[in-house]
């Protein structure tokens, strides 16, 4: 075909496809109703049948054929209305240039068909519309330092090294293929070119572009280089100068890293948006600093944080009961909040769209017990996940690749992440990291506490001497067992711990190079690896950019799995936060106690003050009762509300009831949608708030009720509608704190304990609720301990013991409670109670891999010895 006729073919196909789509739309929207009316007519009965008539028709099978036909017609009318609504929504979104919202009750296939028809019909716009002149090519990655959605992961190896005729575009929130084509080509009808070029290509989050109507922020799309620059005023903060086009990127010019932001979005993997997928999970987590860590590390840190909280519960000593509620935790830093949320909620987007809770980390939670699920511990860590490529994790056998050199601007951050991933394994004895030199430790891990899996050695000769001794030991073990390598030996003899030994060292000086080379050569089969912060003369060297991108490997074919990969990274501040959690979980570092840096000690916060005020009003006049202590329960006019409210609407109500003084939009979005970009979080908040308001108006039969009021800066509940058990708990604690009479104190404390029916939002994995959940549990324990003291002072030892047993049921890990109970058992002359309490404590602490404190053991021995002495000297 002559060259001059080739451009006519795409236009003709677009015209034919658009006409066919238009005909189909007219037939479905206009023709189908006419056909139904002509053939069936009015399908509904002209009068509402009575119950007797319905019963007669069902029992005696008098349903006529016409009734069946009319029923099918009604279903067809409903399907027509749904499809027409999908057409309207998709057409409006396409004309306004944003993503269409999901039509309620519409199947994804129905809305997808409507979207395709709308897109095809829009191609009927005048084909002669002049395109915008191409003044200059756009910048390679169209994101600036102020953008929240600048991913540092290429979609695939080719995306990291685009062809000379292509550039990359980073998808921003609410963008569509039509809008991208209109922005860059000057013609939105060229969107199929972008779709065909990027179809089925893996994206940073592990998804693939399969539906042209579904693209996600952070995806990287390859565009032909003959594109027009973005139009002025399109919202970009930075544009390429029109005078000259930039040069295409090279493999050594990766995208700039994302800036720190209070909340960013890491797109979630899944088959389709809104459809929960349990087969795919995101493989990385973006931290507030822009650093990237693996989901395996996040899962291990989530379990470590839970263990750290249990260690804190073990060390807790009760204090006088008082009202209050702490909402912060020193262990839940911004980085750990992001990590912990990702570990507990790996598919948040699907869970949000389908109104179902996310998959939790492997923790069994109940009212009396919170226990990390521990798989069988391996005795040797063979591989460590070091990065991500094509949306998949990259595990590396550090012993087999030893010595591994890491250089470049991102070398320090990459080594920090490598060390964290090695020592934060769920089994601390499976790996050991040796740091050679004080200067290296101060440079890599400043102010990092001591860890069981991390050893600081004074210099490289000392480290080599230790590894040489280990070489001899492991060689003898393998030779005596006739085993080829450590992994095989560890599988056959799991009781013999042979952890991965990883030496992290600066480049060796010439006198030590041969000695280091001998250790690395012999250590490959023995589970001993070496990572050099610099070039490795006898092994592969990886050059890492500041954002973690692997720019080059030397030699190039040494580590093909790292070609185009992105290594996980951690800055110094965030690795300190991460390793502090690991140290606390191991029991080597005392857990930091939560403090309130905003509210002075002894003074209740504005939220608690408002709770006390609301608790003083008559609860009978409030139509809505909210139970937060224990599983969330909502009653309206004395009847439990089981339907109508989405899961997020229930969580929003719980948050607002727990913050009756009000909360800003930013506070609500940060609590309920911590991993969603602010704009999308606000949209979700508005949708959820609408569901909450409309449902509450319906269930309380008050159409004029606001339910949630907007004060100009804060959202707060309409106080005269609600009553809450947490408010009554705070009021009872406040009354007990100000009662001088012991009998009145006992009555107030019993009332407080009666309000505490379980942990706050029991069974709910909401991250924002964890600090107040732990704090309110402590306050209930304080009330029970004070109750036991008052009964003990009144010489009612059985009542005191009963109160302590209730406290132990709330927190079986607290050693102080067990010691108090053992003393009471001894005073009552019941040594079996002492033994049973100690055994119960030992069983709980065994879950933490620790024994009771020596003081607890000594107390039990003294009490039992005293009981034995009294029995032998008694009458």
RALINBEL-V415471 format. One record per pair of residues at least 12 apart in sequence whose C-alpha atoms are under 7 Angstrom apart, sorted by sequence separation. I is the first residue (numbers start at 1). J is the second residue. D is the distance in Angstrom with one decimal. If there is no record, write none. Layout:
{{I & J & D} {I & J & D}}
This chain:
{{269 & 281 & 5.6} {283 & 295 & 5.1} {346 & 358 & 7.0} {383 & 395 & 5.8} {384 & 396 & 5.4} {541 & 553 & 5.6} {542 & 554 & 6.6} {550 & 562 & 6.9} {624 & 636 & 4.5} {669 & 681 & 5.7} {706 & 718 & 6.7} {736 & 748 & 5.1} {788 & 800 & 4.0} {822 & 834 & 4.8} {178 & 191 & 5.2} {269 & 282 & 5.3} {345 & 358 & 4.8} {346 & 359 & 6.6} {383 & 396 & 5.2} {384 & 397 & 6.6} {540 & 553 & 6.9} {541 & 554 & 5.2} {550 & 563 & 6.8} {623 & 636 & 5.6} {624 & 637 & 6.4} {669 & 682 & 6.5} {693 & 706 & 6.7} {735 & 748 & 6.2} {736 & 749 & 6.0} {760 & 773 & 4.9} {788 & 801 & 6.8} {804 & 817 & 6.8} {177 & 191 & 5.4} {268 & 282 & 5.8} {345 & 359 & 5.5} {383 & 397 & 4.5} {540 & 554 & 5.6} {550 & 564 & 5.9} {623 & 637 & 5.0} {693 & 707 & 5.8} {759 & 773 & 6.2} {204 & 219 & 6.5} {344 & 359 & 6.1} {345 & 360 & 6.1} {382 & 397 & 6.1} {383 & 398 & 6.6} {540 & 555 & 6.2} {550 & 565 & 5.7} {693 & 708 & 6.8} {733 & 748 & 7.0} {788 & 803 & 5.4} {822 & 837 & 6.7} {203 & 219 & 5.8} {344 & 360 & 4.2} {549 & 565 & 6.2} {550 & 566 & 5.8} {669 & 685 & 6.8} {732 & 748 & 5.4} {733 & 749 & 6.7} {787 & 803 & 6.6} {788 & 804 & 6.3} {86 & 103 & 6.4} {195 & 212 & 6.3} {203 & 220 & 6.8} {344 & 361 & 4.7} {549 & 566 & 4.4} {550 & 567 & 6.9} {732 & 749 & 6.6} {804 & 821 & 6.2} {343 & 361 & 5.8} {540 & 558 & 6.1} {548 & 566 & 5.3} {549 & 567 & 6.3} {759 & 777 & 6.4} {785 & 803 & 6.9} {266 & 285 & 6.9} {548 & 567 & 5.0} {732 & 751 & 6.2} {733 & 752 & 6.1} {784 & 803 & 5.5} {785 & 804 & 6.2} {818 & 837 & 6.3} {266 & 286 & 6.3} {433 & 453 & 6.1} {434 & 454 & 6.2} {435 & 455 & 6.2} {436 & 456 & 6.6} {437 & 457 & 5.8} {438 & 458 & 6.0} {548 & 568 & 6.5} {732 & 752 & 5.0} {784 & 804 & 6.5} {801 & 821 & 6.4} {432 & 453 & 4.6} {433 & 454 & 4.9} {434 & 455 & 4.9} {435 & 456 & 4.9} {436 & 457 & 5.2} {437 & 458 & 4.7} {517 & 538 & 7.0} {548 & 569 & 6.3} {431 & 453 & 6.4} {432 & 454 & 5.9} {433 & 455 & 6.2} {434 & 456 & 6.0} {435 & 457 & 5.9} {436 & 458 & 6.2} {437 & 459 & 4.3} {149 & 172 & 6.5} {198 & 221 & 6.3} {434 & 457 & 6.8} {436 & 459 & 4.9} {437 & 460 & 6.6} {729 & 752 & 4.9} {784 & 807 & 5.9} {801 & 824 & 6.4} {82 & 106 & 6.6} {90 & 114 & 6.8} {198 & 222 & 6.5} {428 & 452 & 7.0} {429 & 453 & 6.9} {436 & 460 & 5.0} {756 & 780 & 6.8} {86 & 111 & 5.4} {90 & 115 & 5.5} {197 & 222 & 7.0} {263 & 288 & 6.9} {428 & 453 & 6.1} {507 & 532 & 5.9} {44 & 70 & 6.9} {262 & 288 & 6.3} {501 & 527 & 6.4} {502 & 528 & 6.0} {503 & 529 & 6.2} {504 & 530 & 6.1} {505 & 531 & 6.5} {506 & 532 & 5.4} {507 & 533 & 6.6} {628 & 654 & 6.9} {729 & 755 & 5.6} {781 & 807 & 5.4} {834 & 860 & 6.7} {43 & 70 & 4.6} {83 & 110 & 6.6} {87 & 114 & 5.2} {91 & 118 & 5.9} {140 & 167 & 5.3} {141 & 168 & 5.6} {142 & 169 & 5.9} {261 & 288 & 5.6} {436 & 463 & 6.1} {500 & 527 & 5.2} {501 & 528 & 4.8} {502 & 529 & 4.8} {503 & 530 & 4.7} {504 & 531 & 4.9} {505 & 532 & 5.1} {506 & 533 & 5.0} {507 & 534 & 5.9} {728 & 755 & 6.9} {753 & 780 & 6.2} {86 & 114 & 6.0} {87 & 115 & 7.0} {90 & 118 & 6.8} {140 & 168 & 5.5} {141 & 169 & 5.6} {142 & 170 & 6.2} {260 & 288 & 5.4} {416 & 444 & 6.3} {500 & 528 & 6.0} {501 & 529 & 6.2} {502 & 530 & 5.6} {503 & 531 & 6.1} {504 & 532 & 5.9} {505 & 533 & 6.2} {506 & 534 & 6.5} {507 & 535 & 7.0} {813 & 841 & 6.7} {141 & 170 & 6.4} {194 & 223 & 6.3} {260 & 289 & 4.4} {812 & 841 & 6.8} {40 & 70 & 7.0} {43 & 73 & 6.4} {259 & 289 & 6.6} {260 & 290 & 5.8} {423 & 453 & 5.4} {725 & 755 & 6.0} {753 & 783 & 6.9} {43 & 74 & 6.3} {87 & 118 & 7.0} {259 & 290 & 6.0} {423 & 454 & 6.8} {813 & 844 & 6.2} {258 & 290 & 5.2} {386 & 418 & 6.2} {412 & 444 & 6.4} {812 & 844 & 6.8} {813 & 845 & 6.5} {257 & 290 & 6.7} {831 & 864 & 6.1} {749 & 783 & 5.8} {177 & 212 & 6.9} {831 & 867 & 6.5} {384 & 421 & 7.0} {819 & 856 & 6.5} {826 & 863 & 6.2} {302 & 340 & 5.0} {384 & 422 & 6.6} {749 & 787 & 6.6} {829 & 867 & 7.0} {176 & 215 & 6.9} {486 & 525 & 6.4} {649 & 688 & 5.3} {485 & 525 & 4.9} {486 & 526 & 5.1} {648 & 688 & 6.5} {649 & 689 & 6.7} {298 & 339 & 5.2} {302 & 343 & 5.9} {485 & 526 & 5.8} {486 & 527 & 5.9} {746 & 787 & 6.2} {185 & 227 & 4.9} {186 & 228 & 6.5} {298 & 340 & 6.7} {649 & 691 & 6.6} {184 & 227 & 5.1} {185 & 228 & 5.2} {649 & 692 & 5.4} {173 & 217 & 5.2} {184 & 228 & 4.8} {298 & 342 & 6.9} {299 & 343 & 4.8} {171 & 216 & 6.6} {172 & 217 & 4.8} {184 & 229 & 5.8} {298 & 343 & 5.5} {156 & 202 & 6.0} {171 & 217 & 4.9} {172 & 218 & 6.6} {184 & 230 & 5.8} {288 & 334 & 6.9} {645 & 691 & 6.6} {155 & 202 & 5.5} {156 & 203 & 6.7} {171 & 218 & 5.4} {183 & 230 & 5.5} {288 & 335 & 6.2} {645 & 692 & 6.4} {155 & 203 & 4.0} {170 & 218 & 5.9} {171 & 219 & 5.3} {183 & 231 & 6.7} {287 & 335 & 5.7} {742 & 790 & 6.9} {155 & 204 & 4.9} {170 & 219 & 5.8} {171 & 220 & 6.3} {218 & 267 & 6.9} {381 & 430 & 5.1} {611 & 660 & 6.7} {664 & 713 & 6.2} {154 & 204 & 6.0} {170 & 220 & 4.6} {217 & 267 & 6.8} {377 & 427 & 5.9} {379 & 429 & 6.8} {380 & 430 & 4.6} {381 & 431 & 5.8} {610 & 660 & 6.3} {645 & 695 & 6.4} {664 & 714 & 4.5} {153 & 204 & 5.5} {169 & 220 & 5.6} {170 & 221 & 6.5} {216 & 267 & 6.9} {287 & 338 & 6.4} {379 & 430 & 5.0} {380 & 431 & 6.7} {468 & 519 & 6.8} {610 & 661 & 5.8} {644 & 695 & 6.1} {663 & 714 & 5.0} {664 & 715 & 6.2} {168 & 220 & 6.3} {169 & 221 & 5.1} {378 & 430 & 6.4} {464 & 516 & 7.0} {471 & 523 & 6.8} {474 & 526 & 6.5} {607 & 659 & 5.4} {662 & 714 & 5.3} {663 & 715 & 5.4} {168 & 221 & 5.6} {169 & 222 & 6.4} {607 & 660 & 6.0} {662 & 715 & 5.2} {663 & 716 & 6.6} {132 & 186 & 4.8} {168 & 222 & 4.7} {169 & 223 & 7.0} {285 & 339 & 6.8} {607 & 661 & 5.2} {662 & 716 & 4.2} {29 & 84 & 6.6} {131 & 186 & 5.1} {167 & 222 & 5.8} {168 & 223 & 6.0} {606 & 661 & 6.5} {661 & 716 & 6.4} {131 & 187 & 5.9} {166 & 222 & 6.2} {167 & 223 & 5.3} {660 & 716 & 5.9} {166 & 223 & 5.3} {167 & 224 & 6.4} {285 & 342 & 6.9} {660 & 717 & 6.3} {166 & 224 & 4.4} {167 & 225 & 5.8} {165 & 224 & 5.9} {166 & 225 & 4.5} {165 & 225 & 5.0} {656 & 716 & 6.2} {657 & 717 & 6.7} {656 & 717 & 6.3} {205 & 267 & 6.0} {207 & 269 & 5.6} {299 & 361 & 6.8} {159 & 222 & 7.0} {205 & 268 & 6.3} {206 & 269 & 5.9} {207 & 270 & 6.6} {636 & 699 & 6.2} {637 & 700 & 6.4} {205 & 269 & 5.7} {282 & 346 & 6.6} {636 & 700 & 5.9} {155 & 220 & 5.8} {281 & 346 & 6.1} {123 & 189 & 6.1} {154 & 220 & 6.8} {281 & 347 & 6.5} {151 & 218 & 5.6} {432 & 499 & 6.4} {149 & 217 & 6.6} {150 & 218 & 6.5} {431 & 499 & 4.5} {432 & 500 & 6.0} {433 & 501 & 6.0} {434 & 502 & 6.1} {435 & 503 & 6.2} {436 & 504 & 6.3} {149 & 218 & 5.7} {303 & 372 & 6.5} {430 & 499 & 4.4} {431 & 500 & 4.4} {432 & 501 & 5.0} {433 & 502 & 4.8} {434 & 503 & 4.7} {435 & 504 & 5.1} {436 & 505 & 5.2} {429 & 499 & 6.2} {430 & 500 & 6.3} {431 & 501 & 6.1} {432 & 502 & 6.2} {433 & 503 & 6.0} {434 & 504 & 6.1} {435 & 505 & 6.3} {276 & 350 & 4.7} {99 & 174 & 5.5} {274 & 349 & 6.9} {275 & 350 & 5.6} {276 & 351 & 6.5} {98 & 174 & 5.2} {99 & 175 & 6.8} {206 & 282 & 6.8} {274 & 350 & 4.8} {98 & 175 & 5.9} {99 & 176 & 6.4} {205 & 282 & 6.0} {273 & 350 & 6.5} {623 & 700 & 6.5} {98 & 176 & 6.3} {97 & 176 & 6.9} {268 & 347 & 6.0} {274 & 353 & 4.9} {274 & 354 & 6.3} {167 & 248 & 7.0} {268 & 349 & 6.3} {97 & 179 & 5.9} {164 & 248 & 6.1} {137 & 225 & 6.6} {137 & 226 & 6.8} {161 & 250 & 6.2} {137 & 227 & 5.9} {161 & 251 & 5.4} {137 & 228 & 6.0} {138 & 229 & 5.0} {160 & 251 & 6.6} {136 & 228 & 6.2} {137 & 229 & 5.7} {134 & 227 & 6.3} {135 & 228 & 6.1} {136 & 229 & 5.8} {144 & 237 & 6.8} {134 & 228 & 4.1} {135 & 229 & 6.6} {144 & 238 & 6.4} {160 & 254 & 7.0} {133 & 228 & 6.6} {134 & 229 & 6.7} {21 & 117 & 5.4} {132 & 228 & 7.0} {629 & 725 & 6.9} {624 & 721 & 5.8} {625 & 722 & 5.7} {626 & 723 & 6.1} {627 & 724 & 5.9} {628 & 725 & 6.6} {629 & 726 & 6.8} {671 & 768 & 5.4} {622 & 720 & 6.0} {623 & 721 & 5.6} {624 & 722 & 4.8} {625 & 723 & 4.8} {626 & 724 & 4.9} {627 & 725 & 5.6} {628 & 726 & 6.6} {21 & 120 & 6.0} {22 & 121 & 5.6} {622 & 721 & 4.7} {623 & 722 & 6.6} {624 & 723 & 6.3} {625 & 724 & 5.9} {626 & 725 & 7.0} {21 & 121 & 5.9} {622 & 722 & 5.4} {139 & 240 & 5.6} {622 & 723 & 6.4} {18 & 120 & 4.6} {19 & 121 & 6.9} {138 & 240 & 5.9} {17 & 120 & 6.3} {18 & 121 & 4.5} {152 & 255 & 6.3} {619 & 723 & 6.0} {18 & 123 & 5.8} {152 & 257 & 5.9} {382 & 487 & 6.9} {18 & 124 & 5.7} {136 & 242 & 5.6} {135 & 242 & 6.2} {139 & 246 & 6.5} {150 & 257 & 6.9} {151 & 258 & 6.6} {380 & 487 & 6.7} {15 & 123 & 6.8} {136 & 244 & 6.4} {137 & 245 & 5.1} {140 & 248 & 6.9} {150 & 258 & 5.1} {283 & 391 & 6.9} {14 & 123 & 6.2} {15 & 124 & 6.0} {136 & 245 & 5.1} {140 & 249 & 6.8} {283 & 392 & 6.4} {148 & 258 & 7.0} {283 & 393 & 6.3} {380 & 490 & 6.4} {379 & 490 & 6.0} {615 & 727 & 5.4} {145 & 258 & 6.6} {146 & 259 & 6.9} {148 & 261 & 6.7} {615 & 728 & 5.5} {141 & 255 & 6.4} {145 & 259 & 5.8} {379 & 494 & 5.8} {612 & 727 & 6.3} {148 & 264 & 6.0} {378 & 494 & 6.9} {611 & 727 & 4.9} {615 & 731 & 6.4} {403 & 520 & 6.2} {379 & 497 & 4.9} {380 & 498 & 5.7} {381 & 499 & 6.3} {382 & 500 & 6.8} {402 & 520 & 6.0} {612 & 730 & 6.5} {379 & 498 & 5.9} {380 & 499 & 4.5} {381 & 500 & 5.5} {612 & 731 & 5.3} {379 & 499 & 6.0} {380 & 500 & 5.7} {402 & 524 & 6.8} {411 & 533 & 6.9} {301 & 424 & 6.8} {297 & 421 & 5.6} {300 & 424 & 6.3} {399 & 523 & 6.9} {400 & 524 & 5.0} {300 & 425 & 6.0} {399 & 524 & 4.8} {300 & 426 & 5.6} {403 & 529 & 6.6} {404 & 530 & 6.3} {405 & 531 & 5.9} {406 & 532 & 6.3} {407 & 533 & 6.4} {446 & 572 & 6.9} {297 & 424 & 6.9} {402 & 529 & 5.2} {403 & 530 & 4.8} {404 & 531 & 4.8} {405 & 532 & 4.6} {406 & 533 & 5.3} {407 & 534 & 4.9} {445 & 572 & 6.4} {629 & 756 & 5.9} {630 & 757 & 5.5} {399 & 527 & 5.4} {402 & 530 & 5.3} {403 & 531 & 5.8} {404 & 532 & 6.0} {405 & 533 & 6.1} {406 & 534 & 5.3} {407 & 535 & 6.3} {444 & 572 & 6.9} {448 & 576 & 5.5} {629 & 757 & 5.5} {630 & 758 & 4.0} {399 & 528 & 5.2} {402 & 531 & 7.0} {405 & 534 & 5.4} {406 & 535 & 6.4} {447 & 576 & 6.9} {629 & 758 & 5.1} {630 & 759 & 5.2} {632 & 761 & 5.4} {399 & 529 & 4.0} {405 & 535 & 4.8} {629 & 759 & 5.4} {630 & 760 & 5.7} {631 & 761 & 5.2} {398 & 529 & 5.4} {405 & 536 & 4.5} {445 & 576 & 6.9} {448 & 579 & 6.8} {449 & 580 & 6.5} {629 & 760 & 4.4} {630 & 761 & 5.5} {631 & 762 & 4.7} {404 & 536 & 6.2} {448 & 580 & 7.0} {451 & 583 & 5.4} {628 & 760 & 5.6} {629 & 761 & 5.9} {630 & 762 & 4.8} {631 & 763 & 6.4} {403 & 536 & 6.4} {411 & 544 & 5.8} {450 & 583 & 6.9} {628 & 761 & 5.3} {410 & 544 & 5.1} {414 & 548 & 6.8} {449 & 583 & 6.8} {403 & 538 & 6.8} {404 & 539 & 5.8} {405 & 540 & 6.2} {406 & 541 & 5.7} {407 & 542 & 6.1} {408 & 543 & 5.1} {409 & 544 & 6.4} {410 & 545 & 5.0} {403 & 539 & 5.1} {404 & 540 & 5.5} {405 & 541 & 4.2} {406 & 542 & 4.9} {407 & 543 & 4.8} {408 & 544 & 4.9} {409 & 545 & 5.3} {410 & 546 & 4.0} {402 & 539 & 6.6} {404 & 541 & 5.9} {405 & 542 & 6.0} {406 & 543 & 6.0} {407 & 544 & 6.1} {408 & 545 & 5.8} {409 & 546 & 4.8} {410 & 547 & 6.4} {451 & 588 & 6.9} {410 & 548 & 5.7} {417 & 568 & 5.9} {417 & 569 & 5.0} {414 & 567 & 6.3} {416 & 569 & 6.8} {417 & 570 & 5.2} {414 & 568 & 5.8} {416 & 570 & 5.8} {414 & 569 & 4.4} {413 & 569 & 4.7} {414 & 570 & 6.6} {413 & 570 & 4.8} {413 & 571 & 5.4} {424 & 582 & 6.3} {416 & 575 & 6.8} {420 & 579 & 6.9} {394 & 561 & 7.0} {389 & 564 & 6.9} {389 & 565 & 4.6} {388 & 565 & 5.7} {389 & 566 & 6.4} {387 & 565 & 6.7} {388 & 566 & 5.4} {387 & 566 & 5.4} {388 & 567 & 6.4} {387 & 567 & 4.0} {386 & 567 & 5.7} {387 & 568 & 4.9} {386 & 568 & 5.9} {206 & 390 & 6.8} {206 & 391 & 4.0} {204 & 390 & 6.6} {205 & 391 & 5.5} {206 & 392 & 6.7} {203 & 390 & 6.8} {204 & 391 & 5.1} {202 & 390 & 5.9} {203 & 391 & 6.4} {202 & 391 & 6.8} {156 & 390 & 4.9} {155 & 390 & 6.2} {335 & 574 & 6.5} {336 & 578 & 7.0} {331 & 581 & 6.7} {330 & 592 & 6.7} {330 & 594 & 5.9} {329 & 594 & 5.1} {328 & 594 & 6.8} {326 & 596 & 6.6} {308 & 581 & 6.7} {294 & 568 & 6.7} {293 & 568 & 4.9} {292 & 568 & 5.1} {293 & 569 & 6.3} {305 & 581 & 5.9} {308 & 584 & 5.2} {311 & 587 & 6.9} {292 & 569 & 5.4} {304 & 581 & 6.5} {308 & 585 & 4.1} {291 & 569 & 5.4} {304 & 582 & 5.9} {307 & 585 & 5.0} {291 & 570 & 5.7} {312 & 591 & 5.4} {305 & 585 & 6.5} {311 & 591 & 6.8} {324 & 604 & 5.5} {304 & 585 & 5.2} {323 & 604 & 6.8} {308 & 591 & 6.6} {325 & 608 & 7.0} {324 & 608 & 6.0} {257 & 547 & 5.2} {256 & 547 & 6.8} {355 & 646 & 6.0} {356 & 647 & 6.6} {355 & 647 & 5.3} {355 & 648 & 6.8} {254 & 549 & 6.8} {252 & 551 & 5.3} {251 & 551 & 6.0} {367 & 758 & 6.2} {367 & 759 & 6.6} {152 & 547 & 6.5} {160 & 564 & 6.5} {157 & 564 & 5.2} {323 & 730 & 5.0} {265 & 675 & 5.4} {323 & 733 & 5.3} {263 & 674 & 6.6} {264 & 675 & 6.0} {265 & 676 & 4.9} {322 & 733 & 5.3} {323 & 734 & 5.4} {263 & 675 & 6.2} {264 & 676 & 5.9} {265 & 677 & 5.2} {321 & 733 & 6.3} {322 & 734 & 5.8} {153 & 566 & 6.3} {263 & 676 & 6.6} {264 & 677 & 4.8} {263 & 677 & 5.7} {263 & 678 & 6.7} {322 & 737 & 5.7} {321 & 737 & 6.5} {341 & 767 & 6.7} {368 & 809 & 5.7} {329 & 771 & 6.0} {368 & 810 & 5.6} {328 & 771 & 5.8} {367 & 810 & 7.0} {368 & 811 & 6.6} {327 & 771 & 5.1} {326 & 771 & 6.4} {327 & 772 & 5.2} {326 & 772 & 5.5} {325 & 772 & 5.8} {326 & 775 & 6.1} {325 & 775 & 6.2} {325 & 776 & 6.6} {321 & 779 & 6.1} {321 & 782 & 5.1} {320 & 782 & 6.2} {321 & 783 & 5.4} {319 & 782 & 5.9} {318 & 782 & 5.3} {320 & 786 & 6.9} {371 & 847 & 6.8} {316 & 814 & 6.1} {314 & 813 & 4.7} {315 & 814 & 6.2} {317 & 816 & 6.1} {313 & 813 & 6.1} {314 & 814 & 4.0} {315 & 815 & 6.7} {313 & 814 & 5.5} {314 & 815 & 5.7} {307 & 848 & 6.9}}
